[in-house]
């Protein structure tokens, strides 16, 4: 029974810590539009650098949404009156205003990963919305891990000490389920051209 409880706690920690990254992509879709990040430029292969789906407004909207969610979670957990155990359990190292930095790294990192994926999809000759199952499910996770791991480690390592192998495994398993669900909702809302 203790092992089951421990496993559930790891799942909760991992999902909670990834929420700013998870919310960034759907919010980039909802707030997107306008000028594309690549300015319509093409790469030396004659294909667009990123495509029309990656816009400055979406990048800003998704990043701000992830940061805002991180702030809301930080305030909510502290307001629950469990400054000690619950805060240490869910958000170690998010003290003071460090949630701003944590939220930025996770949300911007997720969108950075998504843009890198789009760059490589264009190089492979795949159009916007074309299926790339593994790339589509893990691009933003790798981006968030990269930004949070590389840029936060020297100064805010406490905020990311949850990324033990079990937490990473939970994210790897849970992400495809969440990704598919959110994409279906976005498709039904008319915000995505394809349900994947």
C-alpha positions as CSV (number, residue, x, y, z in Angstrom):
1,X,0.0,0.0,0.0
2,X,2.9,2.4,0.8
3,X,4.3,1.8,-2.7
4,X,0.9,2.7,-4.3
5,X,0.7,5.9,-2.2
6,X,4.3,6.7,-3.1
7,X,3.6,6.2,-6.8
8,X,0.5,8.4,-6.7
9,X,2.5,11.1,-5.0
10,X,5.2,11.0,-7.7
11,X,2.4,11.2,-10.4
12,X,0.9,14.3,-8.7
13,X,4.3,16.0,-8.3
14,X,5.3,15.4,-11.9
15,X,2.0,16.6,-13.4
16,X,1.8,19.6,-11.1
17,X,5.4,20.6,-12.0
18,X,4.7,20.3,-15.7
19,X,1.4,22.3,-15.7
20,X,3.0,25.6,-16.9
21,X,4.6,23.7,-19.9
22,X,1.4,21.8,-20.5
23,X,-0.7,24.9,-20.7
24,X,1.7,26.9,-23.0
25,X,0.9,25.1,-26.3
26,X,-2.9,25.3,-26.1
27,X,-2.8,28.9,-25.0
28,X,-0.4,29.7,-27.9
29,X,-3.1,28.2,-30.2
30,X,-5.9,30.2,-28.6
31,X,-4.0,33.5,-28.5
32,X,-2.1,33.0,-31.8
33,X,-2.5,34.6,-35.1
34,X,-0.8,37.7,-36.7
35,X,2.7,37.9,-37.9
36,X,4.6,34.6,-38.0
37,X,7.9,34.4,-36.1
38,X,9.8,33.6,-39.3
39,X,8.4,36.6,-41.1
40,X,7.5,34.4,-44.1
41,X,11.2,33.7,-44.8
42,X,12.2,30.4,-46.4
43,X,15.2,28.3,-45.6
44,X,17.9,27.4,-48.1
45,X,15.8,24.3,-49.0
46,X,13.0,26.6,-50.3
47,X,10.6,25.7,-47.5
48,X,9.4,28.1,-44.8
49,X,11.6,28.3,-41.7
50,X,8.7,27.6,-39.3
51,X,5.5,28.3,-41.0
52,X,2.4,30.4,-40.3
53,X,1.4,28.4,-37.3
54,X,4.2,29.9,-35.1
55,X,3.4,33.5,-34.4
56,X,4.8,36.2,-32.1
57,X,1.3,36.6,-30.5
58,X,1.1,32.9,-29.8
59,X,4.6,32.8,-28.4
60,X,3.8,35.7,-26.0
61,X,0.3,34.4,-25.2
62,X,1.5,30.9,-24.4
63,X,4.5,32.1,-22.3
64,X,2.4,34.6,-20.3
65,X,-0.3,31.9,-19.7
66,X,2.3,29.4,-18.4
67,X,3.8,32.1,-16.1
68,X,0.3,33.2,-14.9
69,X,-0.7,29.6,-14.2
70,X,2.6,29.1,-12.3
71,X,1.8,32.3,-10.2
72,X,-1.8,31.1,-9.6
73,X,-0.6,27.7,-8.4
74,X,2.0,29.3,-6.2
75,X,-0.6,31.6,-4.5
76,X,-3.2,28.8,-4.3
77,X,-0.9,26.4,-2.5
78,X,0.4,29.0,-0.1
79,X,-3.2,30.2,0.6
80,X,-4.2,26.6,1.4
81,X,-2.4,27.3,4.7
82,X,0.1,24.5,4.3
83,X,3.2,26.6,3.8
84,X,5.4,23.8,5.0
85,X,4.6,20.3,3.8
86,X,2.3,21.0,0.9
87,X,4.5,23.8,-0.5
88,X,7.7,21.7,-0.1
89,X,5.9,18.7,-1.7
90,X,4.4,20.5,-4.8
91,X,6.7,23.5,-5.4
92,X,10.1,23.1,-3.8
93,X,12.2,26.1,-4.5
94,X,9.3,28.3,-5.8
95,X,9.7,30.7,-2.9
96,X,9.1,34.4,-3.2
97,X,8.9,35.4,-6.8
98,X,10.9,32.6,-8.2
99,X,7.7,31.2,-9.7
100,X,8.0,33.9,-12.4
101,X,11.3,32.5,-13.5
102,X,10.1,28.9,-13.2
103,X,6.9,29.6,-15.2
104,X,8.9,31.4,-17.9
105,X,11.4,28.6,-18.3
106,X,8.8,25.9,-18.5
107,X,6.3,27.8,-20.7
108,X,8.8,29.4,-23.1
109,X,10.8,26.2,-23.1
110,X,7.8,24.2,-24.2
111,X,7.1,26.7,-27.1
112,X,10.7,26.7,-28.0
113,X,10.6,22.9,-28.3
114,X,7.5,23.1,-30.4
115,X,9.2,25.6,-32.8
116,X,12.3,23.5,-33.1
117,X,10.0,20.6,-34.1
118,X,8.3,22.8,-36.7
119,X,11.7,23.7,-38.1
120,X,12.6,20.0,-38.6
121,X,9.1,19.1,-39.9
122,X,9.6,21.8,-42.6
123,X,13.0,20.4,-43.4
124,X,11.4,16.9,-43.9
125,X,8.8,18.4,-46.3
126,X,5.9,18.0,-43.9
127,X,3.2,20.6,-44.0
128,X,1.7,22.4,-41.1
129,X,-0.6,19.9,-39.2
130,X,1.0,16.8,-40.8
131,X,1.3,13.9,-38.4
132,X,4.6,13.4,-36.7
133,X,3.5,11.3,-33.6
134,X,6.6,11.2,-31.5
135,X,7.8,14.7,-32.4
136,X,4.3,16.2,-31.8
137,X,3.9,14.6,-28.3
138,X,7.4,15.2,-26.9
139,X,8.7,18.4,-28.5
140,X,7.4,20.7,-25.9
141,X,8.4,18.4,-23.0
142,X,12.0,18.3,-24.3
143,X,12.0,22.0,-24.7
144,X,10.7,22.6,-21.2
145,X,13.3,20.1,-19.7
146,X,16.1,21.7,-21.7
147,X,15.3,25.3,-20.7
148,X,14.5,24.5,-17.1
149,X,17.4,22.1,-16.7
150,X,20.1,24.1,-18.4
151,X,19.1,27.7,-17.4
152,X,17.6,27.1,-14.0
153,X,20.2,24.6,-12.5
154,X,22.9,27.0,-11.2
155,X,20.5,29.4,-9.6
156,X,17.1,27.7,-9.0
157,X,18.0,24.0,-8.9
158,X,15.7,23.6,-5.9
159,X,12.7,24.5,-8.1
160,X,13.5,21.5,-10.4
161,X,14.8,19.0,-8.0
162,X,11.7,17.0,-8.6
163,X,13.0,15.8,-11.9
164,X,14.1,12.4,-10.7
165,X,13.8,9.5,-13.1
166,X,10.4,8.5,-11.8
167,X,9.0,12.0,-12.4
168,X,10.4,12.0,-16.0
169,X,8.8,8.6,-16.6
170,X,5.4,9.8,-15.4
171,X,5.7,12.8,-17.8
172,X,6.7,10.5,-20.7
173,X,3.7,8.2,-20.1
174,X,1.1,10.9,-19.3
175,X,2.0,13.4,-22.0
176,X,0.6,11.5,-25.0
177,X,-2.8,11.1,-23.2
178,X,-3.0,14.8,-22.3
179,X,-1.7,15.8,-25.7
180,X,-4.3,13.8,-27.6
181,X,-7.2,15.0,-25.4
182,X,-6.2,18.7,-25.7
183,X,-5.8,18.4,-29.5
184,X,-9.3,16.8,-29.9
185,X,-10.8,19.6,-27.8
186,X,-9.0,22.3,-29.8
187,X,-10.2,20.6,-33.1
188,X,-13.8,20.6,-31.9
189,X,-13.5,24.2,-30.9
190,X,-12.3,25.1,-34.4
191,X,-8.9,26.2,-33.1
192,X,-6.9,23.3,-34.7
193,X,-7.2,22.1,-38.3
194,X,-6.5,18.5,-37.3
195,X,-7.3,16.5,-34.2
196,X,-3.8,15.3,-33.5
